[in-house]
Amino acid sequence: MSGLINPWMPEPNAVVHQALGKLGEEVGELSQIVARCLIQGFTASEPVTLKANRDRIAEEIVDVEAAIQWLKEVTNLGIHEDWVEDRRIKKLDGFRRWQAMIHLMSSKLPPDRLPHGHVVLEQAENTDGRVSQTVQRPDGSEYERVVDSEEAYAGDDAGEEAPTNEELAAIGQSVMNWIDELTQQEGPLKDWTPAESPAEIIPDLYNMLEESLACHRQACGEARQLAEAAKIAQRLIKWDTDYPVNCWNGYAGLKELNRIIAGAKVALTNAGLPFVDDLGDAPSPSSHVVEKADAFDRIVTARQKHINAVAAYNARRELATAERMRGSWAIKLDAEYHAMSDAQAEFHRTVQEACDAALAATATEGNAE
């Protein structure tokens, strides 16, 4: 009767109950990875774990087969019945005829070209006549795909005829006409005469690029020096504002002025410009100012290396945590942890060596006085 609830009860046999439940669970997991393959691609990888979809679906198929076998064993379901094998053969034969029909339809369509920037690293022919390929994406990651032989070798013969000598000559003449037009305009190519020796076009362009890069590097160096000078000027202006004449903290002002002067000496030394110190002598490249600057650079470099190592360890730890929540402990943290510890030890050692050197220099200067 419509609207009434039938008095159904759960399967009373505990083993059969669990076998049915396990089969339903495994089939559900298989359906999830099947949907993922349809959405992401059979040869793609899961974006978080980077595990290949084809590996995941293989695992779930094995799990489903195991669950089916267990259910057969506990229920004696169709194990000794003749019709089971006949039905399996007929079903599989239907799938294979469907496969042949799909191949026939696909042969009438243009081949599925690789996306832009994807490169085939290696390929091997399968027993069914198709070709397995290992493809690299622009970001360096790789994936597997299986294609027909026509598609795999389409790059060897794209069906286009090689250009004739007349077509090549026309292309060359077009290039020379374009160059001739540029040499008559104001710009870096004005009065350039490659037409007298076309073989010199590439070397001439390369030399022009080298000269342009040299000018660019020089301009960047001058801009950097100008920026350092501007920073020193800003510090001087701020110093003049913070420490006026007869201010109460004049000693602190003198110390700040000494720091500004030291920074100016470093900037002049980096620019290769001479300057006169308090004694009227030009400093040597190994002056204490340069030594302090070098020590500071070493400390900064060691600190940056430590920061990068910590970031790499944290990123790896997040990935490992995500995997462990899924039940996998395959990702290890030993290498990243050791790298982080080594970087931290190197940073501490660099700071200690710089401090020891500064103390030694101070003691030497005190003895000299």
Residue frames as qw, qx, qy, qz and C-alpha x, y, z in Angstrom:
[[0.000, 0.889, 0.459, 0.000, 0.00, 0.00, 0.00],
 [0.397, 0.599, -0.033, 0.695, 1.31, 3.43, -0.94],
 [0.219, -0.755, 0.176, -0.592, 2.70, 5.50, 1.92],
 [0.867, -0.483, 0.072, -0.104, 3.31, 2.54, 4.23],
 [0.019, 0.723, -0.689, 0.047, 6.79, 1.57, 5.45],
 [0.883, 0.083, -0.453, -0.088, 7.78, -2.02, 4.77],
 [0.705, -0.664, 0.237, -0.080, 9.13, -3.82, 7.83],
 [0.754, 0.482, -0.372, 0.246, 12.66, -4.32, 6.45],
 [0.690, -0.690, 0.195, 0.098, 15.43, -5.39, 8.79],
 [0.101, 0.770, -0.610, -0.157, 19.23, -5.36, 8.31],
 [0.749, 0.270, -0.603, -0.053, 21.00, -8.47, 7.06],
 [0.780, -0.586, 0.093, -0.200, 21.07, -10.78, 10.11],
 [0.922, 0.001, -0.036, 0.386, 24.31, -12.58, 9.16],
 [0.308, -0.875, 0.112, 0.358, 27.09, -10.39, 10.60],
 [0.514, -0.265, 0.556, 0.597, 29.76, -11.56, 8.13],
 [0.351, 0.526, 0.628, 0.454, 27.51, -11.13, 5.09],
 [0.069, -0.952, -0.280, 0.101, 26.39, -7.76, 6.46],
 [0.354, -0.748, 0.280, 0.486, 30.02, -6.56, 6.68],
 [0.503, 0.011, 0.651, 0.568, 30.96, -8.03, 3.28],
 [0.250, 0.747, 0.544, 0.288, 28.07, -6.18, 1.62],
 [0.174, -0.959, -0.091, 0.204, 28.94, -2.97, 3.44],
 [0.478, -0.521, 0.431, 0.561, 32.61, -3.23, 2.50],
 [0.457, 0.308, 0.644, 0.531, 31.77, -3.84, -1.15],
 [0.102, 0.904, 0.396, 0.127, 29.52, -0.76, -1.15],
 [0.334, -0.857, 0.126, 0.371, 32.31, 1.31, 0.44],
 [0.506, -0.270, 0.559, 0.599, 34.94, 0.16, -2.06],
 [0.367, 0.558, 0.618, 0.415, 32.60, 0.71, -5.03],
 [0.050, -0.968, -0.231, 0.084, 31.95, 4.24, -3.75],
 [0.395, -0.700, 0.334, 0.493, 35.68, 4.98, -3.55],
 [0.494, 0.081, 0.660, 0.559, 36.14, 3.59, -7.06],
 [0.243, 0.790, 0.516, 0.223, 33.33, 5.79, -8.39],
 [0.201, -0.928, -0.004, 0.314, 35.02, 8.85, -6.85],
 [0.397, -0.483, 0.522, 0.581, 38.34, 8.24, -8.59],
 [0.427, 0.402, 0.697, 0.413, 36.51, 7.40, -11.85],
 [0.100, 0.937, 0.334, 0.004, 34.79, 10.80, -11.66],
 [0.316, -0.803, 0.246, 0.441, 38.16, 12.44, -10.94],
 [0.493, -0.089, 0.654, 0.567, 39.68, 10.78, -14.02],
 [0.316, 0.686, 0.592, 0.283, 36.80, 12.08, -16.13],
 [0.067, -0.982, -0.151, 0.095, 37.27, 15.63, -14.78],
 [0.308, -0.813, 0.382, 0.314, 41.07, 15.87, -14.49],
 [0.588, 0.592, -0.523, -0.177, 42.19, 13.29, -17.04],
 [0.984, -0.146, -0.104, -0.001, 43.22, 9.66, -16.69],
 [0.773, 0.217, -0.211, 0.558, 46.95, 10.52, -16.98],
 [0.051, -0.771, 0.166, -0.613, 46.80, 13.60, -14.72],
 [0.472, -0.036, -0.703, 0.531, 47.81, 13.74, -11.05],
 [0.378, -0.791, -0.478, 0.050, 45.99, 14.77, -7.88],
 [0.227, 0.815, -0.099, 0.524, 47.04, 18.42, -7.25],
 [0.489, -0.777, 0.278, -0.282, 47.74, 18.03, -3.51],
 [0.822, -0.355, 0.438, 0.072, 49.31, 14.57, -3.18],
 [0.237, 0.668, -0.577, -0.407, 50.69, 14.55, -6.78],
 [0.491, -0.060, 0.869, 0.019, 49.67, 10.90, -7.04],
 [0.180, 0.110, -0.667, -0.715, 48.78, 9.79, -10.58],
 [0.696, 0.057, 0.152, -0.700, 45.08, 9.17, -11.21],
 [0.767, 0.234, -0.547, -0.240, 45.88, 5.97, -13.12],
 [0.299, 0.200, -0.838, 0.410, 47.64, 4.61, -9.99],
 [0.361, -0.036, 0.518, -0.775, 44.69, 5.54, -7.76],
 [0.780, 0.146, -0.106, -0.599, 42.13, 3.89, -10.03],
 [0.626, 0.249, -0.739, 0.004, 44.28, 0.75, -10.24],
 [0.044, 0.144, -0.792, 0.591, 44.37, 0.56, -6.43],
 [0.538, 0.065, 0.344, -0.767, 40.61, 1.03, -6.10],
 [0.766, 0.211, -0.433, -0.426, 39.89, -1.61, -8.78],
 [0.445, 0.186, -0.841, 0.245, 42.00, -4.10, -6.82],
 [0.190, -0.048, 0.647, -0.737, 40.12, -3.19, -3.63],
 [0.699, 0.138, 0.018, -0.702, 36.75, -3.71, -5.35],
 [0.704, 0.230, -0.645, -0.186, 37.88, -7.06, -6.78],
 [0.216, 0.147, -0.846, 0.465, 39.00, -8.16, -3.30],
 [0.413, 0.042, 0.458, -0.786, 35.67, -7.10, -1.81],
 [0.759, 0.197, -0.277, -0.555, 33.78, -8.99, -4.55],
 [0.566, 0.217, -0.793, 0.058, 35.85, -12.11, -3.98],
 [0.037, -0.087, 0.765, -0.637, 35.20, -11.94, -0.23],
 [0.609, 0.112, 0.206, -0.758, 31.44, -11.58, -0.81],
 [0.737, 0.230, -0.535, -0.342, 31.52, -14.59, -3.16],
 [0.376, 0.195, -0.857, 0.292, 33.32, -16.67, -0.56],
 [0.162, 0.016, 0.691, -0.704, 31.01, -15.85, 2.35],
 [0.622, 0.273, 0.234, -0.696, 27.79, -16.23, 0.30],
 [0.498, 0.046, 0.826, 0.260, 28.84, -18.87, -2.26],
 [0.423, 0.712, 0.189, -0.527, 27.51, -16.41, -4.82],
 [0.684, 0.691, -0.091, -0.215, 27.75, -17.78, -8.34],
 [0.231, -0.656, 0.695, 0.182, 31.07, -19.48, -7.82],
 [0.372, -0.067, 0.912, 0.159, 29.94, -22.87, -9.20],
 [0.564, 0.616, 0.444, -0.326, 27.32, -21.66, -11.70],
 [0.607, 0.173, 0.527, 0.568, 28.03, -22.07, -15.43],
 [0.250, 0.851, 0.390, 0.247, 26.16, -18.94, -16.51],
 [0.342, -0.860, 0.033, 0.377, 28.58, -16.65, -14.63],
 [0.463, -0.320, 0.512, 0.649, 31.49, -17.16, -17.02],
 [0.349, 0.501, 0.651, 0.451, 29.21, -16.96, -20.07],
 [0.026, -0.948, -0.316, 0.018, 27.82, -13.63, -18.91],
 [0.403, -0.730, 0.226, 0.504, 31.33, -12.28, -18.21],
 [0.475, -0.021, 0.613, 0.631, 32.55, -13.26, -21.68],
 [0.227, 0.704, 0.582, 0.337, 29.52, -11.72, -23.40],
 [0.182, -0.950, -0.156, 0.201, 29.88, -8.50, -21.40],
 [0.447, -0.570, 0.383, 0.573, 33.60, -8.24, -22.13],
 [0.444, 0.253, 0.655, 0.556, 33.01, -8.96, -25.82],
 [0.109, 0.878, 0.445, 0.141, 30.49, -6.12, -25.92],
 [0.311, -0.864, 0.088, 0.385, 33.00, -3.74, -24.33],
 [0.493, -0.281, 0.548, 0.615, 35.66, -4.70, -26.88],
 [0.344, 0.541, 0.623, 0.448, 33.28, -4.18, -29.82],
 [0.087, -0.964, -0.240, 0.079, 32.45, -0.77, -28.34],
 [0.449, -0.652, 0.307, 0.528, 36.18, -0.04, -28.14],
 [0.477, 0.104, 0.629, 0.605, 36.64, -0.92, -31.81],
 [0.175, 0.802, 0.513, 0.250, 33.75, 1.36, -32.76],
 [0.251, -0.925, -0.028, 0.285, 35.29, 4.24, -30.77],
 [0.495, -0.387, 0.477, 0.614, 38.67, 3.72, -32.50],
 [0.395, 0.427, 0.645, 0.497, 36.95, 3.75, -35.87],
 [0.013, 0.934, 0.347, 0.088, 35.16, 7.02, -35.08],
 [0.406, -0.802, 0.146, 0.414, 38.33, 8.57, -33.65],
 [0.583, -0.064, 0.517, 0.624, 40.29, 7.75, -36.81],
 [0.281, 0.681, 0.505, 0.450, 38.01, 10.08, -38.75],
 [0.218, -0.967, -0.128, 0.037, 38.78, 13.00, -36.43],
 [0.377, 0.752, -0.384, 0.382, 41.94, 15.14, -36.38],
 [0.696, -0.098, -0.569, 0.428, 44.52, 13.93, -33.83],
 [0.444, -0.877, -0.183, -0.014, 44.45, 15.42, -30.36],
 [0.507, 0.585, -0.309, 0.552, 47.55, 17.61, -30.33],
 [0.561, -0.312, -0.482, 0.596, 49.55, 18.25, -27.18],
 [0.127, -0.956, -0.239, 0.113, 48.83, 21.52, -25.35],
 [0.388, 0.820, -0.211, 0.365, 51.22, 24.36, -26.03],
 [0.141, -0.742, 0.550, -0.356, 54.49, 23.92, -24.14],
 [0.859, -0.246, 0.416, -0.167, 54.01, 20.20, -23.42],
 [0.328, 0.630, -0.680, -0.183, 56.91, 18.05, -24.66],
 [0.987, -0.046, -0.095, -0.120, 57.07, 14.27, -25.19],
 [0.293, -0.736, 0.610, 0.001, 60.12, 12.98, -23.30],
 [0.051, -0.250, 0.950, 0.180, 59.87, 9.32, -24.30],
 [0.776, 0.139, 0.051, -0.613, 57.39, 6.87, -25.76],
 [0.154, -0.219, 0.960, 0.088, 57.03, 3.14, -26.26],
 [0.569, -0.007, -0.520, -0.637, 54.65, 0.99, -28.31],
 [0.598, -0.160, 0.610, -0.496, 52.13, -1.17, -26.47],
 [0.292, 0.013, 0.941, 0.171, 51.00, -4.65, -27.43],
 [0.398, 0.635, 0.626, -0.215, 47.65, -3.28, -28.64],
 [0.493, 0.514, 0.379, 0.591, 49.35, -1.05, -31.23],
 [0.102, -0.965, -0.133, -0.201, 48.94, 2.17, -29.28],
 [0.541, 0.394, -0.340, 0.661, 51.81, 4.22, -27.85],
 [0.539, -0.745, -0.309, 0.244, 52.53, 5.17, -24.21],
 [0.376, 0.643, -0.089, 0.661, 54.10, 8.61, -23.84],
 [0.492, -0.551, -0.352, 0.575, 55.80, 10.43, -20.96],
 [0.207, 0.763, 0.246, 0.561, 54.97, 14.13, -21.36],
 [0.421, -0.270, -0.343, 0.795, 56.53, 17.09, -19.53],
 [0.018, 0.913, 0.406, 0.027, 54.50, 20.20, -18.70],
 [0.303, 0.775, -0.122, 0.540, 56.02, 23.73, -18.87],
 [0.453, -0.782, 0.267, -0.334, 56.40, 23.70, -15.06],
 [0.112, 0.530, -0.832, 0.120, 58.60, 20.59, -15.23],
 [0.635, -0.063, 0.662, -0.394, 56.04, 18.08, -13.91],
 [0.184, 0.202, -0.853, -0.445, 55.39, 14.94, -15.93],
 [0.710, 0.115, 0.442, -0.536, 52.40, 12.75, -16.75],
 [0.268, -0.058, 0.908, 0.317, 51.63, 9.64, -18.77],
 [0.629, 0.411, 0.124, -0.648, 49.20, 9.26, -21.65],
 [0.495, 0.051, 0.827, 0.263, 48.32, 6.56, -24.20],
 [0.424, 0.607, -0.081, -0.667, 47.58, 7.59, -27.79],
 [0.881, 0.404, 0.248, -0.006, 47.13, 5.97, -31.19],
 [0.689, -0.143, 0.340, 0.624, 50.25, 5.46, -33.29],
 [0.355, 0.674, 0.360, 0.538, 49.01, 7.99, -35.87],
 [0.230, -0.955, -0.072, -0.173, 48.89, 10.68, -33.20],
 [0.720, -0.575, 0.183, 0.343, 52.19, 9.63, -31.60],
 [0.588, -0.087, 0.435, 0.676, 54.09, 9.95, -34.86],
 [0.315, 0.862, 0.389, 0.081, 52.12, 12.86, -36.30],
 [0.191, -0.906, 0.175, 0.335, 54.99, 15.20, -35.49],
 [0.541, -0.264, 0.613, 0.511, 57.28, 13.25, -37.82],
 [0.142, 0.204, 0.665, 0.704, 55.06, 13.91, -40.82],
 [0.191, 0.427, 0.434, -0.770, 52.57, 16.71, -40.41],
 [0.497, 0.580, 0.638, 0.093, 51.39, 16.28, -43.99],
 [0.177, 0.942, -0.011, -0.285, 52.89, 19.58, -45.09],
 [0.816, 0.421, 0.048, 0.393, 55.32, 19.72, -47.97],
 [0.545, -0.435, 0.021, 0.716, 58.73, 21.30, -47.48],
 [0.235, 0.878, 0.043, -0.416, 59.04, 24.82, -48.92],
 [0.793, 0.477, 0.171, 0.338, 60.53, 25.04, -52.40],
 [0.556, -0.106, 0.039, 0.823, 63.68, 26.97, -53.25],
 [0.050, 0.524, 0.318, 0.789, 61.55, 29.71, -54.78],
 [0.496, -0.769, -0.342, -0.215, 59.53, 30.03, -51.56],
 [0.704, -0.463, -0.130, 0.523, 62.70, 30.17, -49.46],
 [0.410, 0.171, 0.174, 0.879, 64.13, 32.84, -51.75],
 [0.174, -0.692, -0.357, -0.603, 60.95, 34.87, -51.42],
 [0.635, -0.713, -0.276, 0.115, 61.19, 34.67, -47.62],
 [0.649, -0.241, 0.011, 0.722, 64.82, 35.78, -47.70],
 [0.215, 0.397, 0.283, 0.846, 64.05, 38.68, -50.01],
 [0.368, -0.779, -0.373, -0.345, 61.21, 39.78, -47.75],
 [0.678, -0.594, -0.171, 0.397, 63.58, 39.83, -44.76],
 [0.516, -0.024, 0.146, 0.844, 66.18, 41.86, -46.65],
 [0.001, -0.612, -0.365, -0.702, 63.54, 44.36, -47.82],
 [0.528, -0.786, -0.313, -0.071, 62.40, 44.80, -44.20],
 [0.673, -0.420, -0.031, 0.608, 65.99, 45.32, -43.01],
 [0.374, 0.274, 0.272, 0.843, 66.64, 47.81, -45.83],
 [0.202, -0.766, -0.357, -0.495, 63.61, 49.84, -44.74],
 [0.637, -0.722, -0.202, 0.179, 64.77, 49.90, -41.11],
 [0.655, -0.168, 0.070, 0.734, 68.29, 51.04, -42.01],
 [0.191, 0.471, 0.281, 0.814, 66.84, 54.16, -43.62],
 [0.415, -0.798, -0.303, -0.316, 64.99, 55.21, -40.47],
 [0.056, -0.677, 0.489, -0.548, 66.33, 56.95, -37.39],
 [0.887, -0.387, 0.095, -0.232, 67.32, 54.38, -34.79],
 [0.580, -0.557, 0.574, 0.153, 70.00, 51.87, -33.85],
 [0.744, 0.181, 0.582, 0.276, 69.91, 50.21, -37.29],
 [0.361, 0.909, 0.010, -0.207, 70.38, 53.41, -39.31],
 [0.296, 0.785, -0.527, -0.134, 73.11, 53.06, -42.00],
 [0.636, -0.266, 0.724, -0.007, 73.51, 49.36, -41.25],
 [0.535, 0.535, -0.456, -0.469, 74.52, 47.57, -44.47],
 [0.628, -0.197, 0.750, -0.069, 74.02, 43.82, -44.02],
 [0.796, 0.540, 0.164, -0.218, 72.91, 43.46, -47.62],
 [0.313, 0.763, -0.558, -0.088, 76.55, 43.66, -48.66],
 [0.295, 0.245, -0.915, 0.124, 77.16, 40.40, -46.80],
 [0.712, -0.374, -0.210, -0.556, 73.93, 38.70, -45.62],
 [0.785, -0.089, -0.572, 0.220, 75.97, 36.11, -43.72],
 [0.292, 0.150, -0.467, 0.821, 76.92, 38.84, -41.23],
 [0.434, -0.548, -0.250, -0.670, 73.33, 39.57, -40.20],
 [0.798, -0.486, -0.357, -0.001, 73.36, 37.26, -37.16],
 [0.649, -0.119, -0.278, 0.698, 76.86, 38.31, -35.89],
 [0.069, 0.378, 0.023, 0.923, 75.99, 41.99, -36.36],
 [0.565, -0.579, -0.269, -0.523, 72.74, 41.62, -34.42],
 [0.811, -0.364, -0.372, 0.268, 74.55, 39.70, -31.69],
 [0.476, 0.075, -0.195, 0.854, 77.18, 42.45, -31.36],
 [0.203, -0.496, -0.136, -0.834, 74.44, 45.08, -31.19],
 [0.731, -0.545, -0.348, -0.217, 72.75, 43.11, -28.42],
 [0.738, -0.197, -0.326, 0.557, 76.04, 42.86, -26.48],
 [0.223, 0.257, -0.077, 0.937, 76.62, 46.61, -26.76],
 [0.441, -0.548, -0.246, -0.667, 73.06, 47.30, -25.65],
 [0.802, -0.462, -0.375, 0.057, 73.43, 44.99, -22.66],
 [0.596, -0.017, -0.268, 0.757, 76.75, 46.62, -21.71],
 [0.046, -0.393, -0.025, -0.918, 75.14, 50.07, -21.80],
 [0.646, -0.537, -0.340, -0.422, 72.21, 48.75, -19.77],
 [0.786, -0.321, -0.389, 0.356, 74.50, 47.29, -17.12],
 [0.378, 0.135, -0.178, 0.898, 76.45, 50.55, -16.92],
 [0.288, -0.478, -0.159, -0.814, 73.25, 52.56, -16.58],
 [0.756, -0.499, -0.398, -0.145, 72.01, 50.20, -13.86],
 [0.685, -0.158, -0.347, 0.621, 75.30, 50.61, -11.98],
 [0.131, 0.259, -0.062, 0.955, 75.13, 54.38, -12.20],
 [0.512, -0.520, -0.290, -0.619, 71.50, 54.34, -11.08],
 [0.788, -0.400, -0.438, 0.165, 72.43, 52.14, -8.11],
 [0.506, -0.017, -0.261, 0.822, 75.24, 54.51, -7.11],
 [0.133, -0.392, -0.103, -0.904, 72.90, 57.48, -7.44],
 [0.672, -0.525, -0.400, -0.337, 70.33, 55.72, -5.24],
 [0.726, -0.293, -0.402, 0.474, 72.99, 55.06, -2.56],
 [0.268, 0.146, -0.115, 0.945, 74.06, 58.73, -2.68],
 [0.376, -0.490, -0.267, -0.740, 70.43, 59.80, -2.35],
 [0.744, -0.485, -0.459, 0.009, 69.99, 57.57, 0.72],
 [0.579, -0.153, -0.307, 0.740, 73.09, 59.13, 2.35],
 [0.005, 0.308, 0.074, 0.948, 71.77, 62.61, 1.56],
 [0.572, -0.540, -0.388, -0.481, 68.42, 61.72, 3.14],
 [0.743, -0.390, -0.431, 0.332, 70.18, 60.43, 6.26],
 [0.387, 0.045, -0.165, 0.906, 72.19, 63.67, 6.48],
 [0.250, -0.436, -0.210, -0.839, 69.05, 65.80, 6.16],
 [0.713, -0.525, -0.424, -0.193, 67.33, 63.72, 8.85],
 [0.678, -0.205, -0.369, 0.603, 70.42, 63.99, 11.07],
 [0.160, 0.237, -0.047, 0.957, 70.43, 67.77, 10.71],
 [0.480, -0.500, -0.276, -0.666, 66.78, 67.81, 11.78],
 [0.804, -0.426, -0.414, 0.002, 67.11, 65.37, 14.68],
 [0.694, -0.394, -0.171, 0.578, 70.31, 66.87, 16.14],
 [0.189, 0.923, 0.086, 0.323, 70.27, 70.69, 15.88],
 [0.385, 0.477, -0.424, 0.666, 73.13, 72.84, 17.21],
 [0.121, -0.319, 0.574, -0.744, 73.49, 72.71, 21.01],
 [0.765, -0.263, -0.374, -0.453, 70.95, 69.90, 21.30],
 [0.622, -0.579, 0.414, -0.327, 70.82, 67.99, 24.60],
 [0.915, -0.075, 0.392, 0.062, 71.82, 64.66, 22.99],
 [0.327, 0.834, -0.384, -0.224, 74.79, 65.88, 20.97],
 [0.306, -0.447, 0.836, 0.088, 76.86, 62.76, 21.75],
 [0.645, 0.300, 0.699, -0.077, 74.22, 60.53, 20.16],
 [0.513, 0.824, 0.043, -0.236, 74.24, 62.88, 17.17],
 [0.031, 0.738, -0.643, -0.200, 77.99, 62.47, 16.78],
 [0.479, -0.126, 0.869, 0.023, 77.66, 58.68, 16.87],
 [0.637, 0.577, 0.488, -0.152, 74.92, 58.79, 14.22],
 [0.335, 0.874, -0.247, -0.249, 77.07, 61.10, 12.07],
 [0.224, -0.523, 0.806, 0.166, 79.93, 58.60, 12.31],
 [0.591, 0.208, 0.779, -0.027, 77.61, 55.87, 11.07],
 [0.541, 0.792, 0.189, -0.209, 76.49, 58.05, 8.16],
 [0.111, 0.812, -0.525, -0.230, 80.11, 58.77, 7.22],
 [0.421, -0.255, 0.865, 0.095, 80.95, 55.08, 7.40],
 [0.631, 0.483, 0.599, -0.100, 78.05, 54.32, 5.07],
 [0.391, 0.882, -0.107, -0.242, 79.25, 57.03, 2.67],
 [0.130, -0.640, 0.727, 0.210, 82.74, 55.49, 2.63],
 [0.556, 0.070, 0.828, 0.025, 81.28, 52.09, 1.82],
 [0.577, 0.720, 0.347, -0.171, 79.22, 53.58, -1.02],
 [0.214, 0.871, -0.374, -0.236, 82.29, 55.35, -2.44],
 [0.327, -0.420, 0.834, 0.143, 84.36, 52.19, -2.17],
 [0.622, 0.326, 0.710, -0.048, 81.67, 50.15, -3.96],
 [0.498, 0.843, 0.144, -0.147, 81.60, 52.77, -6.71],
 [0.803, 0.158, 0.107, 0.565, 85.40, 52.66, -7.05],
 [0.125, 0.881, 0.020, 0.456, 85.74, 56.34, -6.14],
 [0.535, 0.079, -0.492, 0.682, 88.57, 57.65, -3.92],
 [0.353, -0.865, -0.176, -0.309, 88.01, 59.60, -0.73],
 [0.291, 0.477, -0.537, 0.631, 90.19, 61.09, 2.01],
 [0.630, -0.516, -0.574, 0.084, 89.81, 59.77, 5.55],
 [0.403, -0.907, -0.110, 0.045, 90.46, 61.62, 8.81],
 [0.631, -0.522, 0.280, 0.501, 94.24, 61.31, 8.42],
 [0.274, 0.776, -0.276, -0.496, 94.30, 62.48, 4.84],
 [0.144, -0.306, 0.890, 0.307, 95.23, 59.06, 3.41],
 [0.679, 0.126, -0.394, -0.607, 93.26, 57.19, 0.80],
 [0.742, -0.261, 0.537, -0.303, 91.93, 53.93, 2.27],
 [0.043, 0.294, -0.908, -0.296, 93.12, 50.59, 0.99],
 [0.625, -0.102, -0.552, -0.543, 90.65, 48.00, -0.35],
 [0.606, -0.215, -0.743, 0.185, 91.12, 46.08, 2.90],
 [0.092, -0.371, 0.313, -0.869, 90.12, 49.01, 5.12],
 [0.085, 0.142, 0.852, -0.497, 88.03, 48.35, 8.21],
 [0.501, 0.309, 0.123, -0.799, 85.00, 49.94, 6.52],
 [0.613, 0.278, -0.588, -0.449, 85.06, 47.42, 3.69],
 [0.235, 0.088, -0.944, 0.214, 85.69, 44.58, 6.13],
 [0.296, 0.199, 0.621, -0.698, 82.62, 45.59, 8.15],
 [0.610, 0.343, -0.145, -0.700, 80.54, 45.76, 4.99],
 [0.504, 0.243, -0.803, -0.206, 81.75, 42.31, 3.89],
 [0.031, -0.018, -0.899, 0.436, 80.98, 40.87, 7.32],
 [0.462, 0.275, 0.352, -0.766, 77.48, 42.34, 7.20],
 [0.624, 0.331, -0.443, -0.552, 76.92, 40.85, 3.73],
 [0.343, 0.150, -0.926, 0.045, 78.01, 37.42, 4.97],
 [0.175, 0.143, 0.756, -0.615, 75.62, 37.62, 7.92],
 [0.563, 0.340, 0.063, -0.751, 72.73, 38.68, 5.68],
 [0.551, 0.302, -0.683, -0.373, 73.47, 35.86, 3.21],
 [0.186, 0.041, -0.948, 0.254, 73.60, 33.25, 5.98],
 [0.322, 0.231, 0.558, -0.729, 70.36, 34.58, 7.49],
 [0.608, 0.342, -0.218, -0.683, 68.58, 34.47, 4.12],
 [0.444, 0.211, -0.858, -0.147, 69.74, 30.90, 3.62],
 [0.020, 0.090, 0.869, -0.486, 68.31, 29.98, 7.03],
 [0.472, 0.309, 0.251, -0.787, 64.99, 31.69, 6.23],
 [0.598, 0.317, -0.516, -0.525, 64.74, 29.80, 2.92],
 [0.299, 0.110, -0.943, 0.098, 65.50, 26.49, 4.65],
 [0.218, 0.189, 0.701, -0.652, 62.79, 27.13, 7.26],
 [0.571, 0.349, -0.035, -0.742, 60.27, 27.96, 4.53],
 [0.528, 0.264, -0.744, -0.313, 61.16, 24.76, 2.63],
 [0.114, -0.005, -0.934, 0.338, 60.77, 22.68, 5.80],
 [0.367, 0.262, 0.481, -0.751, 57.39, 24.25, 6.65],
 [0.608, 0.336, -0.311, -0.648, 56.08, 23.66, 3.12],
 [0.447, 0.179, -0.872, -0.090, 57.22, 20.04, 3.22],
 [0.052, 0.068, 0.832, -0.548, 55.71, 19.58, 6.69],
 [0.531, 0.266, 0.190, -0.782, 52.31, 20.86, 5.51],
 [0.642, 0.287, -0.556, -0.443, 52.36, 18.40, 2.62],
 [0.309, 0.116, -0.923, 0.200, 53.39, 15.54, 4.94],
 [0.262, 0.112, 0.633, -0.720, 50.65, 16.48, 7.43],
 [0.648, 0.273, -0.099, -0.705, 48.02, 16.40, 4.68],
 [0.591, 0.242, -0.743, -0.199, 49.24, 12.98, 3.57],
 [0.137, 0.067, -0.890, 0.429, 49.30, 11.59, 7.11],
 [0.480, 0.148, 0.381, -0.777, 45.72, 12.70, 7.65],
 [0.759, 0.287, -0.309, -0.497, 44.94, 10.49, 4.65],
 [0.939, -0.228, 0.243, -0.082, 46.79, 7.59, 6.27],
 [0.829, 0.435, -0.107, 0.336, 50.02, 7.78, 4.24],
 [0.507, -0.796, 0.197, 0.264, 53.41, 8.24, 5.90],
 [0.830, 0.335, 0.186, 0.405, 55.44, 8.07, 2.69],
 [0.270, 0.832, -0.083, 0.478, 56.62, 11.70, 2.78],
 [0.729, -0.356, -0.281, 0.512, 59.64, 12.16, 5.04],
 [0.037, -0.991, -0.031, -0.123, 61.01, 15.37, 6.54],
 [0.793, -0.409, 0.086, 0.444, 64.56, 14.29, 7.36],
 [0.583, 0.287, 0.214, 0.729, 66.32, 16.05, 4.46],
 [0.014, -0.788, -0.188, -0.586, 64.51, 19.37, 4.95],
 [0.626, -0.776, -0.078, -0.007, 64.99, 19.23, 8.74],
 [0.777, -0.243, 0.115, 0.570, 68.73, 18.60, 8.41],
 [0.401, 0.488, 0.227, 0.741, 69.04, 21.40, 5.84],
 [0.264, -0.862, -0.165, -0.399, 67.23, 23.79, 8.19],
 [0.741, -0.638, 0.006, 0.208, 69.44, 22.81, 11.13],
 [0.713, 0.031, 0.169, 0.680, 72.61, 23.18, 9.07],
 [0.194, 0.678, 0.216, 0.675, 71.52, 26.62, 7.83],
 [0.467, -0.857, -0.104, -0.192, 70.77, 27.74, 11.39],
 [0.795, -0.436, 0.090, 0.411, 74.16, 26.50, 12.61],
 [0.579, 0.304, 0.214, 0.726, 75.89, 28.26, 9.70],
 [0.058, -0.836, -0.185, -0.512, 74.11, 31.53, 10.53],
 [0.632, -0.774, 0.002, 0.032, 75.14, 31.35, 14.19],
 [0.796, -0.171, 0.172, 0.555, 78.71, 30.47, 13.19],
 [0.403, 0.567, 0.221, 0.684, 78.87, 33.40, 10.75],
 [0.270, -0.891, -0.093, -0.353, 77.66, 35.87, 13.37],
 [0.762, -0.606, 0.077, 0.216, 80.09, 34.53, 15.94],
 [0.730, 0.089, 0.197, 0.648, 83.04, 34.73, 13.53],
 [0.192, 0.733, 0.177, 0.629, 82.13, 38.32, 12.57],
 [0.482, -0.857, -0.030, -0.182, 81.86, 39.32, 16.25],
 [0.827, -0.378, 0.125, 0.397, 85.18, 37.66, 17.09],
 [0.590, 0.357, 0.199, 0.696, 86.87, 39.45, 14.19],
 [0.053, -0.847, -0.130, -0.513, 85.43, 42.79, 15.28],
 [0.664, -0.746, 0.031, 0.031, 86.61, 42.26, 18.86],
 [0.812, -0.112, 0.171, 0.547, 90.08, 41.32, 17.65],
 [0.385, 0.589, 0.188, 0.685, 90.25, 44.41, 15.44],
 [0.317, -0.889, -0.082, -0.320, 89.16, 46.61, 18.36],
 [0.780, -0.561, 0.099, 0.257, 91.84, 45.12, 20.57],
 [0.708, 0.177, 0.202, 0.654, 94.48, 45.67, 17.88],
 [0.129, 0.771, 0.153, 0.605, 93.46, 49.30, 17.44],
 [0.541, -0.833, -0.024, -0.118, 93.60, 49.79, 21.24],
 [0.824, -0.316, 0.146, 0.448, 97.10, 48.35, 21.43],
 [0.542, 0.446, 0.208, 0.681, 98.24, 50.54, 18.54],
 [0.122, -0.878, -0.095, -0.453, 97.05, 53.65, 20.35]]
